[in-house]
Amino acid sequence: MSDDGFFLKVHEVAKLIPYGRVTSYGAIAKYLGAAGSARMVGWALNNCNKESIPAHRVVNRLGLLTGKHHFQGTNLMQQLLESEGVKVADNQVQGFENLFWDPVKEL
């Protein structure tokens, strides 16, 4: 699978993440049959139109906002999550387990 094809698939999955929920890079990779490719998922989300793809809903496996430096402004990722009711403290989603959306189980 080419990077472009993989990136498009990542974008399509990211569009399905429900409002007010979060998932992880690894969960998307696993759903796409590419377990161990979490970093590639991050690259795909870094190279997307963040106005049409809710990349802010993708965090690391611990709920940390590791991709926040790819958003304009210093706290845009956090602000977008908080606007959806997701609480963030010290760059970490609070209640991550309850907000976690697993595409393997949900799709």
C-alpha positions in Angstrom: 0.0 0.0 0.0 1.4 3.4 -0.9 1.8 6.1 1.6 -0.9 8.1 -0.2 -3.4 5.2 0.0 -2.6 4.6 3.7 -2.9 8.3 4.4 -6.3 8.5 2.7 -7.5 5.5 4.8 -6.3 7.2 8.0 -8.2 10.4 7.0 -11.4 8.4 6.3 -11.2 6.7 9.8 -10.5 10.0 11.5 -13.6 11.5 10.0 -15.6 8.8 11.8 -14.4 9.6 15.3 -17.5 10.8 17.1 -17.8 14.4 18.5 -16.5 14.4 22.1 -14.6 11.2 21.8 -10.9 10.4 21.2 -8.9 7.5 19.8 -5.2 6.7 19.5 -2.8 6.6 16.6 -2.2 2.9 17.4 -6.0 2.1 17.4 -6.3 3.5 13.9 -3.2 1.6 12.7 -4.6 -1.6 14.1 -8.0 -1.0 12.5 -6.3 -0.6 9.1 -4.4 -3.9 9.6 -1.1 -2.1 10.1 -0.5 -2.6 13.9 2.8 -1.1 14.8 2.3 1.8 12.3 1.1 4.4 14.8 3.8 6.8 13.7 2.6 6.6 10.1 -0.9 7.4 11.3 0.6 10.5 13.0 2.3 11.5 9.7 -1.0 11.0 7.8 -2.8 13.3 10.3 0.0 15.9 10.2 -0.5 16.0 6.4 -4.3 16.5 6.4 -6.7 19.4 6.1 -7.5 19.8 9.8 -10.6 21.8 9.0 -12.3 18.8 7.4 -10.6 16.0 9.3 -10.9 16.0 13.1 -7.2 15.2 13.8 -7.5 16.8 17.2 -9.4 13.7 18.3 -6.4 11.5 17.9 -4.0 11.2 20.8 -1.4 8.8 22.0 -2.2 5.5 23.8 -2.1 7.3 27.2 -4.3 10.1 26.1 -1.5 12.6 25.7 -1.8 15.4 23.2 1.5 14.5 21.5 0.5 15.9 18.2 -0.4 19.4 19.5 2.6 21.1 18.0 1.2 20.3 14.5 -1.8 22.6 15.1 -1.6 26.4 14.7 -1.2 28.2 18.0 0.1 26.7 21.2 -3.2 25.3 22.5 -5.5 24.8 19.5 -5.7 21.0 19.8 -6.7 21.3 23.5 -9.1 24.1 22.7 -10.8 22.0 20.0 -11.1 19.1 22.4 -12.4 21.2 25.2 -15.0 22.8 22.8 -16.4 19.3 22.5 -16.6 18.8 26.2 -13.3 16.8 26.5 -11.4 17.8 29.7 -7.6 18.2 29.3 -5.1 18.7 32.0 -1.3 18.8 31.6 -1.7 17.9 28.0 -3.6 14.7 28.8 -7.2 13.8 28.2 -9.0 13.3 31.5 -11.3 10.2 31.6 -9.5 8.8 28.6 -10.7 5.3 29.1 -14.4 6.5 29.1 -13.9 8.7 26.0 -11.8 6.2 24.0 -13.3 5.3 20.7 -11.9 2.0 19.3 -12.5 1.7 15.6 -11.9 -2.1 15.7 -14.9 -2.4 18.0 -17.0 0.5 16.8 -16.8 0.1 13.0 
